[in-house]
Amino acid sequence: MFKNMRIGARLGLGFGLLVLILALVGSYAINSVQKIDDSLDVMVNDRLPKIIQANEWYDGVNAVARILR
């Protein structure tokens, strides 16, 4: 099949296949970056404030314990 094709057609087919693979890899990369962005957003906006608040409570408990001693 490819043996009977002209060299220009074979090169065009190979280039088209390469562009298709590049588009697939690009879309996969964009999807992966979006997932990372979503998980980072959860960590920064949800979990980090809770951790800061828990550390403040822990410091308060330690202060009360030092006062009681």
Predicted model as a PDB file, atoms N, CA, C, CB and O in Angstrom, pLDDT in the B-factor column:
MODEL        1                                                                  
ATOM      1  N   MET A   1       0.823  -1.184   0.000  1.00 76.00           N  
ATOM      2  CA  MET A   1       0.000   0.000   0.000  1.00 76.00           C  
ATOM      3  C   MET A   1       0.875   1.258   0.000  1.00 76.00           C  
ATOM      4  CB  MET A   1      -0.940  -0.008   1.207  1.00 76.00           C  
ATOM      5  O   MET A   1       0.688   2.138  -0.841  1.00 76.00           O  
ATOM      6  N   PHE A   2       1.815   1.350   0.924  1.00 74.00           N  
ATOM      7  CA  PHE A   2       2.660   2.531   0.988  1.00 74.00           C  
ATOM      8  C   PHE A   2       3.739   2.516  -0.091  1.00 74.00           C  
ATOM      9  CB  PHE A   2       3.299   2.639   2.358  1.00 74.00           C  
ATOM     10  O   PHE A   2       4.304   3.553  -0.436  1.00 74.00           O  
ATOM     11  N   LYS A   3       4.013   1.333  -0.614  1.00 81.00           N  
ATOM     12  CA  LYS A   3       5.058   1.207  -1.618  1.00 81.00           C  
ATOM     13  C   LYS A   3       4.665   1.903  -2.917  1.00 81.00           C  
ATOM     14  CB  LYS A   3       5.361  -0.262  -1.880  1.00 81.00           C  
ATOM     15  O   LYS A   3       5.523   2.405  -3.643  1.00 81.00           O  
ATOM     16  N   ASN A   4       3.376   1.929  -3.203  1.00 84.00           N  
ATOM     17  CA  ASN A   4       2.900   2.512  -4.455  1.00 84.00           C  
ATOM     18  C   ASN A   4       2.635   4.005  -4.350  1.00 84.00           C  
ATOM     19  CB  ASN A   4       1.649   1.812  -4.898  1.00 84.00           C  
ATOM     20  O   ASN A   4       2.357   4.653  -5.359  1.00 84.00           O  
ATOM     21  N   MET A   5       2.716   4.564  -3.139  1.00 85.00           N  
ATOM     22  CA  MET A   5       2.446   5.998  -2.954  1.00 85.00           C  
ATOM     23  C   MET A   5       3.681   6.802  -3.321  1.00 85.00           C  
ATOM     24  CB  MET A   5       2.017   6.302  -1.493  1.00 85.00           C  
ATOM     25  O   MET A   5       4.813   6.333  -3.201  1.00 85.00           O  
ATOM     26  N   ARG A   6       3.433   8.034  -3.774  1.00 92.00           N  
ATOM     27  CA  ARG A   6       4.552   8.931  -4.056  1.00 92.00           C  
ATOM     28  C   ARG A   6       5.186   9.368  -2.744  1.00 92.00           C  
ATOM     29  CB  ARG A   6       4.086  10.165  -4.879  1.00 92.00           C  
ATOM     30  O   ARG A   6       4.556   9.298  -1.689  1.00 92.00           O  
ATOM     31  N   ILE A   7       6.422   9.815  -2.813  1.00 91.00           N  
ATOM     32  CA  ILE A   7       7.158  10.193  -1.612  1.00 91.00           C  
ATOM     33  C   ILE A   7       6.488  11.390  -0.918  1.00 91.00           C  
ATOM     34  CB  ILE A   7       8.624  10.528  -1.966  1.00 91.00           C  
ATOM     35  O   ILE A   7       6.473  11.459   0.311  1.00 91.00           O  
ATOM     36  N   GLY A   8       5.940  12.321  -1.686  1.00 92.00           N  
ATOM     37  CA  GLY A   8       5.262  13.479  -1.095  1.00 92.00           C  
ATOM     38  C   GLY A   8       4.027  13.073  -0.310  1.00 92.00           C  
ATOM     39  O   GLY A   8       3.746  13.630   0.752  1.00 92.00           O  
ATOM     40  N   ALA A   9       3.298  12.109  -0.831  1.00 93.00           N  
ATOM     41  CA  ALA A   9       2.105  11.631  -0.135  1.00 93.00           C  
ATOM     42  C   ALA A   9       2.489  10.898   1.150  1.00 93.00           C  
ATOM     43  CB  ALA A   9       1.282  10.707  -1.051  1.00 93.00           C  
ATOM     44  O   ALA A   9       1.831  11.047   2.180  1.00 93.00           O  
ATOM     45  N   ARG A  10       3.560  10.106   1.078  1.00 93.00           N  
ATOM     46  CA  ARG A  10       4.021   9.403   2.276  1.00 93.00           C  
ATOM     47  C   ARG A  10       4.505  10.384   3.342  1.00 93.00           C  
ATOM     48  CB  ARG A  10       5.142   8.422   1.918  1.00 93.00           C  
ATOM     49  O   ARG A  10       4.210  10.215   4.525  1.00 93.00           O  
ATOM     50  N   LEU A  11       5.247  11.406   2.924  1.00 94.00           N  
ATOM     51  CA  LEU A  11       5.709  12.416   3.868  1.00 94.00           C  
ATOM     52  C   LEU A  11       4.532  13.187   4.465  1.00 94.00           C  
ATOM     53  CB  LEU A  11       6.681  13.381   3.180  1.00 94.00           C  
ATOM     54  O   LEU A  11       4.526  13.480   5.660  1.00 94.00           O  
ATOM     55  N   GLY A  12       3.552  13.510   3.654  1.00 95.00           N  
ATOM     56  CA  GLY A  12       2.360  14.209   4.143  1.00 95.00           C  
ATOM     57  C   GLY A  12       1.581  13.361   5.124  1.00 95.00           C  
ATOM     58  O   GLY A  12       1.107  13.867   6.141  1.00 95.00           O  
ATOM     59  N   LEU A  13       1.441  12.079   4.835  1.00 94.00           N  
ATOM     60  CA  LEU A  13       0.754  11.172   5.745  1.00 94.00           C  
ATOM     61  C   LEU A  13       1.512  11.035   7.069  1.00 94.00           C  
ATOM     62  CB  LEU A  13       0.580   9.798   5.092  1.00 94.00           C  
ATOM     63  O   LEU A  13       0.900  11.024   8.136  1.00 94.00           O  
ATOM     64  N   GLY A  14       2.814  10.934   7.000  1.00 94.00           N  
ATOM     65  CA  GLY A  14       3.626  10.854   8.215  1.00 94.00           C  
ATOM     66  C   GLY A  14       3.542  12.135   9.035  1.00 94.00           C  
ATOM     67  O   GLY A  14       3.451  12.087  10.262  1.00 94.00           O  
ATOM     68  N   PHE A  15       3.572  13.274   8.362  1.00 97.00           N  
ATOM     69  CA  PHE A  15       3.464  14.548   9.072  1.00 97.00           C  
ATOM     70  C   PHE A  15       2.090  14.693   9.706  1.00 97.00           C  
ATOM     71  CB  PHE A  15       3.734  15.723   8.121  1.00 97.00           C  
ATOM     72  O   PHE A  15       1.981  15.169  10.836  1.00 97.00           O  
ATOM     73  N   GLY A  16       1.046  14.294   9.005  1.00 97.00           N  
ATOM     74  CA  GLY A  16      -0.304  14.355   9.562  1.00 97.00           C  
ATOM     75  C   GLY A  16      -0.443  13.463  10.786  1.00 97.00           C  
ATOM     76  O   GLY A  16      -1.071  13.843  11.774  1.00 97.00           O  
ATOM     77  N   LEU A  17       0.141  12.284  10.716  1.00 97.00           N  
ATOM     78  CA  LEU A  17       0.120  11.375  11.857  1.00 97.00           C  
ATOM     79  C   LEU A  17       0.878  11.979  13.039  1.00 97.00           C  
ATOM     80  CB  LEU A  17       0.725  10.014  11.472  1.00 97.00           C  
ATOM     81  O   LEU A  17       0.441  11.861  14.184  1.00 97.00           O  
ATOM     82  N   LEU A  18       1.999  12.617  12.765  1.00 98.00           N  
ATOM     83  CA  LEU A  18       2.776  13.265  13.814  1.00 98.00           C  
ATOM     84  C   LEU A  18       1.998  14.411  14.460  1.00 98.00           C  
ATOM     85  CB  LEU A  18       4.096  13.782  13.248  1.00 98.00           C  
ATOM     86  O   LEU A  18       2.041  14.576  15.679  1.00 98.00           O  
ATOM     87  N   VAL A  19       1.293  15.198  13.661  1.00 98.00           N  
ATOM     88  CA  VAL A  19       0.484  16.294  14.196  1.00 98.00           C  
ATOM     89  C   VAL A  19      -0.651  15.744  15.052  1.00 98.00           C  
ATOM     90  CB  VAL A  19      -0.079  17.163  13.053  1.00 98.00           C  
ATOM     91  O   VAL A  19      -0.968  16.317  16.095  1.00 98.00           O  
ATOM     92  N   LEU A  20      -1.264  14.652  14.631  1.00 98.00           N  
ATOM     93  CA  LEU A  20      -2.328  14.026  15.409  1.00 98.00           C  
ATOM     94  C   LEU A  20      -1.807  13.534  16.763  1.00 98.00           C  
ATOM     95  CB  LEU A  20      -2.944  12.861  14.623  1.00 98.00           C  
ATOM     96  O   LEU A  20      -2.447  13.746  17.793  1.00 98.00           O  
ATOM     97  N   ILE A  21      -0.656  12.883  16.756  1.00 98.00           N  
ATOM     98  CA  ILE A  21      -0.067  12.414  18.013  1.00 98.00           C  
ATOM     99  C   ILE A  21       0.287  13.596  18.905  1.00 98.00           C  
ATOM    100  CB  ILE A  21       1.186  11.554  17.743  1.00 98.00           C  
ATOM    101  O   ILE A  21       0.081  13.535  20.117  1.00 98.00           O  
ATOM    102  N   LEU A  22       0.813  14.667  18.328  1.00 98.00           N  
ATOM    103  CA  LEU A  22       1.144  15.865  19.095  1.00 98.00           C  
ATOM    104  C   LEU A  22      -0.100  16.478  19.721  1.00 98.00           C  
ATOM    105  CB  LEU A  22       1.842  16.890  18.205  1.00 98.00           C  
ATOM    106  O   LEU A  22      -0.053  16.938  20.862  1.00 98.00           O  
ATOM    107  N   ALA A  23      -1.202  16.493  18.998  1.00 98.00           N  
ATOM    108  CA  ALA A  23      -2.454  17.022  19.544  1.00 98.00           C  
ATOM    109  C   ALA A  23      -2.966  16.151  20.687  1.00 98.00           C  
ATOM    110  CB  ALA A  23      -3.518  17.123  18.442  1.00 98.00           C  
ATOM    111  O   ALA A  23      -3.464  16.676  21.682  1.00 98.00           O  
ATOM    112  N   LEU A  24      -2.853  14.842  20.563  1.00 98.00           N  
ATOM    113  CA  LEU A  24      -3.273  13.944  21.637  1.00 98.00           C  
ATOM    114  C   LEU A  24      -2.434  14.139  22.892  1.00 98.00           C  
ATOM    115  CB  LEU A  24      -3.186  12.496  21.177  1.00 98.00           C  
ATOM    116  O   LEU A  24      -2.973  14.193  23.997  1.00 98.00           O  
ATOM    117  N   VAL A  25      -1.127  14.246  22.732  1.00 98.00           N  
ATOM    118  CA  VAL A  25      -0.247  14.452  23.880  1.00 98.00           C  
ATOM    119  C   VAL A  25      -0.525  15.812  24.513  1.00 98.00           C  
ATOM    120  CB  VAL A  25       1.239  14.345  23.460  1.00 98.00           C  
ATOM    121  O   VAL A  25      -0.518  15.934  25.738  1.00 98.00           O  
ATOM    122  N   GLY A  26      -0.767  16.825  23.703  1.00 98.00           N  
ATOM    123  CA  GLY A  26      -1.081  18.148  24.221  1.00 98.00           C  
ATOM    124  C   GLY A  26      -2.371  18.166  25.014  1.00 98.00           C  
ATOM    125  O   GLY A  26      -2.437  18.789  26.074  1.00 98.00           O  
ATOM    126  N   SER A  27      -3.390  17.497  24.521  1.00 98.00           N  
ATOM    127  CA  SER A  27      -4.661  17.461  25.251  1.00 98.00           C  
ATOM    128  C   SER A  27      -4.517  16.677  26.556  1.00 98.00           C  
ATOM    129  CB  SER A  27      -5.766  16.837  24.376  1.00 98.00           C  
ATOM    130  O   SER A  27      -5.128  17.037  27.562  1.00 98.00           O  
ATOM    131  N   TYR A  28      -3.718  15.612  26.548  1.00 98.00           N  
ATOM    132  CA  TYR A  28      -3.460  14.861  27.781  1.00 98.00           C  
ATOM    133  C   TYR A  28      -2.713  15.729  28.790  1.00 98.00           C  
ATOM    134  CB  TYR A  28      -2.652  13.582  27.478  1.00 98.00           C  
ATOM    135  O   TYR A  28      -3.013  15.692  29.983  1.00 98.00           O  
ATOM    136  N   ALA A  29      -1.746  16.507  28.317  1.00 98.00           N  
ATOM    137  CA  ALA A  29      -0.977  17.376  29.206  1.00 98.00           C  
ATOM    138  C   ALA A  29      -1.866  18.460  29.811  1.00 98.00           C  
ATOM    139  CB  ALA A  29       0.196  18.016  28.448  1.00 98.00           C  
ATOM    140  O   ALA A  29      -1.757  18.753  31.001  1.00 98.00           O  
ATOM    141  N   ILE A  30      -2.736  19.052  29.013  1.00 98.00           N  
ATOM    142  CA  ILE A  30      -3.645  20.082  29.522  1.00 98.00           C  
ATOM    143  C   ILE A  30      -4.574  19.487  30.561  1.00 98.00           C  
ATOM    144  CB  ILE A  30      -4.459  20.714  28.377  1.00 98.00           C  
ATOM    145  O   ILE A  30      -4.842  20.118  31.584  1.00 98.00           O  
ATOM    146  N   ASN A  31      -5.070  18.285  30.318  1.00 98.00           N  
ATOM    147  CA  ASN A  31      -5.941  17.614  31.279  1.00 98.00           C  
ATOM    148  C   ASN A  31      -5.199  17.333  32.587  1.00 98.00           C  
ATOM    149  CB  ASN A  31      -6.484  16.307  30.685  1.00 98.00           C  
ATOM    150  O   ASN A  31      -5.759  17.520  33.667  1.00 98.00           O  
ATOM    151  N   SER A  32      -3.958  16.890  32.499  1.00 97.00           N  
ATOM    152  CA  SER A  32      -3.169  16.602  33.700  1.00 97.00           C  
ATOM    153  C   SER A  32      -2.884  17.867  34.494  1.00 97.00           C  
ATOM    154  CB  SER A  32      -1.857  15.921  33.324  1.00 97.00           C  
ATOM    155  O   SER A  32      -2.950  17.856  35.723  1.00 97.00           O  
ATOM    156  N   VAL A  33      -2.570  18.949  33.807  1.00 97.00           N  
ATOM    157  CA  VAL A  33      -2.314  20.215  34.497  1.00 97.00           C  
ATOM    158  C   VAL A  33      -3.582  20.714  35.173  1.00 97.00           C  
ATOM    159  CB  VAL A  33      -1.781  21.274  33.515  1.00 97.00           C  
ATOM    160  O   VAL A  33      -3.514  21.284  36.262  1.00 97.00           O  
ATOM    161  N   GLN A  34      -4.733  20.512  34.550  1.00 97.00           N  
ATOM    162  CA  GLN A  34      -6.001  20.920  35.158  1.00 97.00           C  
ATOM    163  C   GLN A  34      -6.267  20.129  36.434  1.00 97.00           C  
ATOM    164  CB  GLN A  34      -7.162  20.731  34.166  1.00 97.00           C  
ATOM    165  O   GLN A  34      -6.736  20.696  37.420  1.00 97.00           O  
ATOM    166  N   LYS A  35      -5.974  18.829  36.432  1.00 96.00           N  
ATOM    167  CA  LYS A  35      -6.160  18.017  37.633  1.00 96.00           C  
ATOM    168  C   LYS A  35      -5.231  18.476  38.747  1.00 96.00           C  
ATOM    169  CB  LYS A  35      -5.919  16.537  37.323  1.00 96.00           C  
ATOM    170  O   LYS A  35      -5.642  18.549  39.905  1.00 96.00           O  
ATOM    171  N   ILE A  36      -3.982  18.787  38.408  1.00 97.00           N  
ATOM    172  CA  ILE A  36      -3.034  19.286  39.410  1.00 97.00           C  
ATOM    173  C   ILE A  36      -3.509  20.615  39.965  1.00 97.00           C  
ATOM    174  CB  ILE A  36      -1.625  19.436  38.806  1.00 97.00           C  
ATOM    175  O   ILE A  36      -3.413  20.861  41.167  1.00 97.00           O  
ATOM    176  N   ASP A  37      -4.022  21.473  39.092  1.00 96.00           N  
ATOM    177  CA  ASP A  37      -4.529  22.774  39.533  1.00 96.00           C  
ATOM    178  C   ASP A  37      -5.717  22.622  40.475  1.00 96.00           C  
ATOM    179  CB  ASP A  37      -4.928  23.620  38.329  1.00 96.00           C  
ATOM    180  O   ASP A  37      -5.831  23.355  41.457  1.00 96.00           O  
ATOM    181  N   ASP A  38      -6.589  21.684  40.182  1.00 94.00           N  
ATOM    182  CA  ASP A  38      -7.745  21.447  41.054  1.00 94.00           C  
ATOM    183  C   ASP A  38      -7.311  20.950  42.434  1.00 94.00           C  
ATOM    184  CB  ASP A  38      -8.697  20.431  40.408  1.00 94.00           C  
ATOM    185  O   ASP A  38      -7.830  21.414  43.450  1.00 94.00           O  
ATOM    186  N   SER A  39      -6.372  20.018  42.476  1.00 94.00           N  
ATOM    187  CA  SER A  39      -5.925  19.502  43.768  1.00 94.00           C  
ATOM    188  C   SER A  39      -5.148  20.562  44.543  1.00 94.00           C  
ATOM    189  CB  SER A  39      -5.061  18.252  43.574  1.00 94.00           C  
ATOM    190  O   SER A  39      -5.244  20.624  45.768  1.00 94.00           O  
ATOM    191  N   LEU A  40      -4.388  21.384  43.853  1.00 95.00           N  
ATOM    192  CA  LEU A  40      -3.669  22.467  44.518  1.00 95.00           C  
ATOM    193  C   LEU A  40      -4.637  23.502  45.069  1.00 95.00           C  
ATOM    194  CB  LEU A  40      -2.683  23.129  43.552  1.00 95.00           C  
ATOM    195  O   LEU A  40      -4.415  24.049  46.149  1.00 95.00           O  
ATOM    196  N   ASP A  41      -5.704  23.772  44.338  1.00 94.00           N  
ATOM    197  CA  ASP A  41      -6.723  24.710  44.799  1.00 94.00           C  
ATOM    198  C   ASP A  41      -7.395  24.199  46.072  1.00 94.00           C  
ATOM    199  CB  ASP A  41      -7.772  24.944  43.701  1.00 94.00           C  
ATOM    200  O   ASP A  41      -7.663  24.979  46.986  1.00 94.00           O  
ATOM    201  N   VAL A  42      -7.667  22.905  46.137  1.00 93.00           N  
ATOM    202  CA  VAL A  42      -8.263  22.314  47.342  1.00 93.00           C  
ATOM    203  C   VAL A  42      -7.301  22.446  48.521  1.00 93.00           C  
ATOM    204  CB  VAL A  42      -8.622  20.822  47.104  1.00 93.00           C  
ATOM    205  O   VAL A  42      -7.720  22.776  49.631  1.00 93.00           O  
ATOM    206  N   MET A  43      -6.021  22.191  48.287  1.00 94.00           N  
ATOM    207  CA  MET A  43      -5.054  22.279  49.379  1.00 94.00           C  
ATOM    208  C   MET A  43      -4.929  23.709  49.889  1.00 94.00           C  
ATOM    209  CB  MET A  43      -3.690  21.765  48.924  1.00 94.00           C  
ATOM    210  O   MET A  43      -4.902  23.929  51.100  1.00 94.00           O  
ATOM    211  N   VAL A  44      -4.854  24.674  48.996  1.00 93.00           N  
ATOM    212  CA  VAL A  44      -4.615  26.057  49.408  1.00 93.00           C  
ATOM    213  C   VAL A  44      -5.854  26.680  50.031  1.00 93.00           C  
ATOM    214  CB  VAL A  44      -4.162  26.890  48.219  1.00 93.00           C  
ATOM    215  O   VAL A  44      -5.753  27.365  51.049  1.00 93.00           O  
ATOM    216  N   ASN A  45      -7.007  26.457  49.445  1.00 94.00           N  
ATOM    217  CA  ASN A  45      -8.213  27.151  49.894  1.00 94.00           C  
ATOM    218  C   ASN A  45      -9.031  26.386  50.929  1.00 94.00           C  
ATOM    219  CB  ASN A  45      -9.075  27.447  48.721  1.00 94.00           C  
ATOM    220  O   ASN A  45      -9.869  26.983  51.604  1.00 94.00           O  
ATOM    221  N   ASP A  46      -8.811  25.092  51.070  1.00 93.00           N  
ATOM    222  CA  ASP A  46      -9.612  24.313  52.017  1.00 93.00           C  
ATOM    223  C   ASP A  46      -8.766  23.787  53.176  1.00 93.00           C  
ATOM    224  CB  ASP A  46     -10.288  23.147  51.300  1.00 93.00           C  
ATOM    225  O   ASP A  46      -9.076  24.028  54.342  1.00 93.00           O  
ATOM    226  N   ARG A  47      -7.710  23.077  52.844  1.00 94.00           N  
ATOM    227  CA  ARG A  47      -6.959  22.377  53.887  1.00 94.00           C  
ATOM    228  C   ARG A  47      -5.987  23.285  54.648  1.00 94.00           C  
ATOM    229  CB  ARG A  47      -6.196  21.230  53.274  1.00 94.00           C  
ATOM    230  O   ARG A  47      -5.851  23.152  55.864  1.00 94.00           O  
ATOM    231  N   LEU A  48      -5.324  24.185  53.966  1.00 94.00           N  
ATOM    232  CA  LEU A  48      -4.344  25.030  54.645  1.00 94.00           C  
ATOM    233  C   LEU A  48      -4.978  25.914  55.715  1.00 94.00           C  
ATOM    234  CB  LEU A  48      -3.621  25.895  53.634  1.00 94.00           C  
ATOM    235  O   LEU A  48      -4.416  26.007  56.806  1.00 94.00           O  
ATOM    236  N   PRO A  49      -6.122  26.573  55.471  1.00 94.00           N  
ATOM    237  CA  PRO A  49      -6.730  27.337  56.559  1.00 94.00           C  
ATOM    238  C   PRO A  49      -7.120  26.472  57.761  1.00 94.00           C  
ATOM    239  CB  PRO A  49      -7.947  28.060  56.048  1.00 94.00           C  
ATOM    240  O   PRO A  49      -7.032  26.921  58.904  1.00 94.00           O  
ATOM    241  N   LYS A  50      -7.545  25.247  57.506  1.00 95.00           N  
ATOM    242  CA  LYS A  50      -7.885  24.342  58.607  1.00 95.00           C  
ATOM    243  C   LYS A  50      -6.641  23.967  59.407  1.00 95.00           C  
ATOM    244  CB  LYS A  50      -8.569  23.075  58.070  1.00 95.00           C  
ATOM    245  O   LYS A  50      -6.695  23.872  60.633  1.00 95.00           O  
ATOM    246  N   ILE A  51      -5.530  23.755  58.723  1.00 96.00           N  
ATOM    247  CA  ILE A  51      -4.286  23.422  59.407  1.00 96.00           C  
ATOM    248  C   ILE A  51      -3.811  24.603  60.247  1.00 96.00           C  
ATOM    249  CB  ILE A  51      -3.202  23.013  58.393  1.00 96.00           C  
ATOM    250  O   ILE A  51      -3.366  24.426  61.381  1.00 96.00           O  
ATOM    251  N   ILE A  52      -3.907  25.801  59.692  1.00 96.00           N  
ATOM    252  CA  ILE A  52      -3.509  27.003  60.436  1.00 96.00           C  
ATOM    253  C   ILE A  52      -4.374  27.164  61.678  1.00 96.00           C  
ATOM    254  CB  ILE A  52      -3.617  28.261  59.543  1.00 96.00           C  
ATOM    255  O   ILE A  52      -3.865  27.466  62.758  1.00 96.00           O  
ATOM    256  N   GLN A  53      -5.665  26.965  61.530  1.00 96.00           N  
ATOM    257  CA  GLN A  53      -6.577  27.083  62.669  1.00 96.00           C  
ATOM    258  C   GLN A  53      -6.283  26.012  63.726  1.00 96.00           C  
ATOM    259  CB  GLN A  53      -8.038  26.974  62.196  1.00 96.00           C  
ATOM    260  O   GLN A  53      -6.306  26.302  64.922  1.00 96.00           O  
ATOM    261  N   ALA A  54      -6.011  24.798  63.302  1.00 96.00           N  
ATOM    262  CA  ALA A  54      -5.685  23.727  64.253  1.00 96.00           C  
ATOM    263  C   ALA A  54      -4.390  24.036  64.997  1.00 96.00           C  
ATOM    264  CB  ALA A  54      -5.564  22.375  63.524  1.00 96.00           C  
ATOM    265  O   ALA A  54      -4.287  23.776  66.195  1.00 96.00           O  
ATOM    266  N   ASN A  55      -3.407  24.586  64.298  1.00 97.00           N  
ATOM    267  CA  ASN A  55      -2.161  24.955  64.963  1.00 97.00           C  
ATOM    268  C   ASN A  55      -2.374  26.077  65.973  1.00 97.00           C  
ATOM    269  CB  ASN A  55      -1.120  25.376  63.933  1.00 97.00           C  
ATOM    270  O   ASN A  55      -1.734  26.088  67.025  1.00 97.00           O  
ATOM    271  N   GLU A  56      -3.265  27.018  65.670  1.00 96.00           N  
ATOM    272  CA  GLU A  56      -3.570  28.090  66.627  1.00 96.00           C  
ATOM    273  C   GLU A  56      -4.241  27.514  67.874  1.00 96.00           C  
ATOM    274  CB  GLU A  56      -4.480  29.163  65.974  1.00 96.00           C  
ATOM    275  O   GLU A  56      -3.925  27.907  68.997  1.00 96.00           O  
ATOM    276  N   TRP A  57      -5.174  26.574  67.664  1.00 97.00           N  
ATOM    277  CA  TRP A  57      -5.824  25.928  68.814  1.00 97.00           C  
ATOM    278  C   TRP A  57      -4.799  25.164  69.644  1.00 97.00           C  
ATOM    279  CB  TRP A  57      -6.947  24.972  68.344  1.00 97.00           C  
ATOM    280  O   TRP A  57      -4.829  25.218  70.873  1.00 97.00           O  
ATOM    281  N   TYR A  58      -3.906  24.465  68.988  1.00 96.00           N  
ATOM    282  CA  TYR A  58      -2.872  23.694  69.681  1.00 96.00           C  
ATOM    283  C   TYR A  58      -1.981  24.624  70.501  1.00 96.00           C  
ATOM    284  CB  TYR A  58      -2.023  22.887  68.670  1.00 96.00           C  
ATOM    285  O   TYR A  58      -1.629  24.311  71.639  1.00 96.00           O  
ATOM    286  N   ASP A  59      -1.619  25.763  69.922  1.00 95.00           N  
ATOM    287  CA  ASP A  59      -0.811  26.739  70.663  1.00 95.00           C  
ATOM    288  C   ASP A  59      -1.579  27.278  71.867  1.00 95.00           C  
ATOM    289  CB  ASP A  59      -0.388  27.899  69.742  1.00 95.00           C  
ATOM    290  O   ASP A  59      -1.000  27.500  72.930  1.00 95.00           O  
ATOM    291  N   GLY A  60      -2.868  27.486  71.698  1.00 95.00           N  
ATOM    292  CA  GLY A  60      -3.688  27.952  72.816  1.00 95.00           C  
ATOM    293  C   GLY A  60      -3.766  26.933  73.931  1.00 95.00           C  
ATOM    294  O   GLY A  60      -3.689  27.294  75.106  1.00 95.00           O  
ATOM    295  N   VAL A  61      -3.917  25.675  73.587  1.00 95.00           N  
ATOM    296  CA  VAL A  61      -3.954  24.607  74.586  1.00 95.00           C  
ATOM    297  C   VAL A  61      -2.617  24.532  75.305  1.00 95.00           C  
ATOM    298  CB  VAL A  61      -4.293  23.247  73.932  1.00 95.00           C  
ATOM    299  O   VAL A  61      -2.582  24.355  76.523  1.00 95.00           O  
ATOM    300  N   ASN A  62      -1.528  24.663  74.581  1.00 96.00           N  
ATOM    301  CA  ASN A  62      -0.207  24.645  75.209  1.00 96.00           C  
ATOM    302  C   ASN A  62      -0.020  25.838  76.137  1.00 96.00           C  
ATOM    303  CB  ASN A  62       0.890  24.636  74.143  1.00 96.00           C  
ATOM    304  O   ASN A  62       0.591  25.705  77.198  1.00 96.00           O  
ATOM    305  N   ALA A  63      -0.541  27.010  75.750  1.00 94.00           N  
ATOM    306  CA  ALA A  63      -0.424  28.184  76.605  1.00 94.00           C  
ATOM    307  C   ALA A  63      -1.192  27.970  77.905  1.00 94.00           C  
ATOM    308  CB  ALA A  63      -0.938  29.439  75.876  1.00 94.00           C  
ATOM    309  O   ALA A  63      -0.700  28.307  78.982  1.00 94.00           O  
ATOM    310  N   VAL A  64      -2.395  27.411  77.807  1.00 94.00           N  
ATOM    311  CA  VAL A  64      -3.182  27.141  79.003  1.00 94.00           C  
ATOM    312  C   VAL A  64      -2.472  26.113  79.882  1.00 94.00           C  
ATOM    313  CB  VAL A  64      -4.591  26.645  78.624  1.00 94.00           C  
ATOM    314  O   VAL A  64      -2.474  26.250  81.105  1.00 94.00           O  
ATOM    315  N   ALA A  65      -1.876  25.106  79.295  1.00 94.00           N  
ATOM    316  CA  ALA A  65      -1.164  24.082  80.056  1.00 94.00           C  
ATOM    317  C   ALA A  65       0.041  24.693  80.779  1.00 94.00           C  
ATOM    318  CB  ALA A  65      -0.708  22.935  79.124  1.00 94.00           C  
ATOM    319  O   ALA A  65       0.324  24.333  81.922  1.00 94.00           O  
ATOM    320  N   ARG A  66       0.744  25.608  80.124  1.00 93.00           N  
ATOM    321  CA  ARG A  66       1.887  26.260  80.773  1.00 93.00           C  
ATOM    322  C   ARG A  66       1.420  27.137  81.940  1.00 93.00           C  
ATOM    323  CB  ARG A  66       2.679  27.109  79.750  1.00 93.00           C  
ATOM    324  O   ARG A  66       2.080  27.204  82.977  1.00 93.00           O  
ATOM    325  N   ILE A  67       0.279  27.808  81.761  1.00 93.00           N  
ATOM    326  CA  ILE A  67      -0.237  28.658  82.826  1.00 93.00           C  
ATOM    327  C   ILE A  67      -0.652  27.815  84.023  1.00 93.00           C  
ATOM    328  CB  ILE A  67      -1.423  29.494  82.324  1.00 93.00           C  
ATOM    329  O   ILE A  67      -0.413  28.209  85.164  1.00 93.00           O  
ATOM    330  N   LEU A  68      -1.273  26.656  83.782  1.00 92.00           N  
ATOM    331  CA  LEU A  68      -1.726  25.805  84.870  1.00 92.00           C  
ATOM    332  C   LEU A  68      -0.572  25.158  85.641  1.00 92.00           C  
ATOM    333  CB  LEU A  68      -2.635  24.735  84.329  1.00 92.00           C  
ATOM    334  O   LEU A  68      -0.728  24.796  86.807  1.00 92.00           O  
ATOM    335  N   ARG A  69       0.561  25.018  85.003  1.00 85.00           N  
ATOM    336  CA  ARG A  69       1.702  24.434  85.700  1.00 85.00           C  
ATOM    337  C   ARG A  69       2.237  25.451  86.651  1.00 85.00           C  
ATOM    338  CB  ARG A  69       2.798  23.967  84.723  1.00 85.00           C  
ATOM    339  O   ARG A  69       3.209  25.185  87.357  1.00 85.00           O  
TER     340      ARG A  69                                                      
ENDMDL                                                                          
END                                                                             
